[in-house]
Amino acid sequence: MEVLNNLAFGFSHALTLQNLMFCALGCTVGTLVGLLPGLGPLATISLLLPLTYSIDTTGALIMLAGIYYGAQYGDSVSAITMKIPHASSIVACIDGYQMTLKGKTGLALFTAGVSSFIGGTVAIVVLAFLAPSLGEVAFLFGPADYCALMLVGFVCVSFVTTGSLLNGLAMCMVGVLLGSIGTDVNSGLARFTWDAPFLADGVGIVSIALGCFGIAEITKNLDAREERSPFNGKIKLIPTWPEFKRIIPSALRGSVVGSILGILPGGGPVIAQFAAYALDKKVSKYRHEIGTGCIEGVAGQAAADEAAARTSFIPLMSIGIPENAVMALMMAAFIIKGIQPGPNMIAGHPELFWGLVASMWIGNCFLLILNVPLVRYWLSVFKIPYNVLFPAILFFCCIGTYSINNNLDDVFITVAFGALGYLFMRLEMDPSPLMLGFILGPMLEENFRRAMLLSRGSFDVFVNRPISGTLISLIAAFILWQTFGFFRQRGKAKELVVAPAAS
Amino acid sequence: MINRNLVRGFALMALALGFGLPSMGYSLGSLGRAGPGMFPFIVSCMLFAIGAITVVRARLVAPVPMDFQVRNIAIILGSLCGFAALSHFVNMIAGIVFLVFCSGFAGASYSWKRNLKIAAVLVGIAFAFQKLLGVSLPLY
């Protein structure tokens, strides 16, 4: 009952004309930018973050959330119609593109739109019920527990995004080190600034995000010299009743999977899509058709994708720890607006928290309206040649970076991160964990120093406390499992080489 | 052939040294009372260790060729630097025109007419940002 009252309170804030406008604008712009080749939710949010500086806190965050799930959906449209995926729409490529090849693009897009709506709705209910109670649990956490939780986040994100724990952890650490540039909070000493005054406040997250994702991504696309042909397929949107009946169970399964996996550290849309797809392949009545252009292959993953995108707000808003790179950017947006996400946020800013939750459902409705009947118009974006598009994206990168502090030095910092991002891309090192490390770095340092101060320099504090002890044991077990896996694989490879030689 | 795994390891070690050596210049303090250099020093040591493991690992697994094309990234970064420099010393309109014309060399084809149109539209957008959204841009 209390949740219903809170939701009603949230709707009273989200349904103001101004906030409705920001929500619609966020969803529209997010979908539009998300449709563009090479621009996923992370790049979209980093490109559009500066747009929200002049907007009030609730409106800005509602708009950013809209941009996030709008980009998420836009991404899946390009994956279904042209097999141009980003991290958040890899699975949509499999059956979605197969459906396009069969001339069922409209049905695939309708399925993705409706399933996203179902996934989003289920996730919002979970978010409304779970976030406040998780916030109370956060009060039990001490500095050592926070440290351990952040390390669990690093390990999970490293593994999920890069597939290699070592590479991912390295990128997290690079992010942590970049986060330490600027003035040390405890001593007031300027660290790693090399006497450059513009580095005294540290490096801006927008510069890093635009450099590592925007500029590096554009150059990668240009190196490929792919001529992306515009989509010319015909679209028939409305499904038959038997087709519709196939969408619902799969979308509901995907919603549950996505809602659960969205909450876990390192979870979020990518892993949720794969899990929902795998589940459908196991339990669906039409499991043998999955992979060949089947409705279930689109419905389950689309629902899981949207559900996870929304429930990933739970750890951010209740504990104050982002569990993936997109949430790290959202956290930056909260901090820029003077709000510290965490257990006190719900009590301290109820209108913001519940307004955001309510706006997510409103955004869900906007997305349904925008994407199901109007999708054929969105597809005209593909008709813009990349040669026209990329100078425009570079221009928006420059304006976005400059407008933060009205300082052209920030453009040079972005250029430096563009070079670094390109190097990382060529070395197959995913910059997503770097973003998480950069955001969590200062928090990790603060909690580490506090924990060590309380324990008088003894590392025992990390294993003696039940929460941190459990989390550290999980990390240790995971690292051991990975090391064991590497040597076992190597042993197998050696056997394969020796066996033919012996025979 | 340049082995990507090997370069990755060396790049990580270089980054670790880039932060680790200067961090020793700040006060390290003790673990119980950490100075400003302590935390970056610990993280740099861990990063250096991961870099070293990556180098050793690169020797154990099959080498992977590394593909690095300097041309496009140099054009893109050069056009961005030119944008910032021209915006600072002349004005942002000159910066935008330079950005479009210079970055165009990285595209699959080059057209002066197309670049002129793109530059005109982007200058229009910049004016819209300035007049409608109140973004402070040094356009002229």
Interface residues (C-beta under 8 A of the other chain):
Chain A: L51 S54 L166 N167 L169 A170 M173 V174 V176 L177 S180 D184 N186 S187 L189 R191 F192 I215 I218 T219 L222 D223 R225 E227 Y386 N387 V388 F390 P391 A392 L394 F395 C397 C398 I399 Y402 S403 N406 L408 V411 F412 T414 V415 G418 A419 Y422 L423 R426 L427 E428 M429 E445 F448 R449 M452 L453 S455 R456 G457 S458 F459 R490
Chain B: R4 V7 R8 A11 L12 L15 F19 P22 S23 Y26 S27 S30 L31 G32 R33 A34 G35 P36 G37 M38 F39 P40 V43 S44 M46 L47 I50 G51 I53 T54 R57 L60 V61 M66 D67 F68 Q69 N72 I73 I76 L77 S79 L80 C81 F83 A84 S87 H88 G95 I96 L99 V100 S103 G104 A106 G107 A108 S109 S111 R114 N115 I118 V121 L122 I125 A126 F129 L133 G134 V135 S136 L137
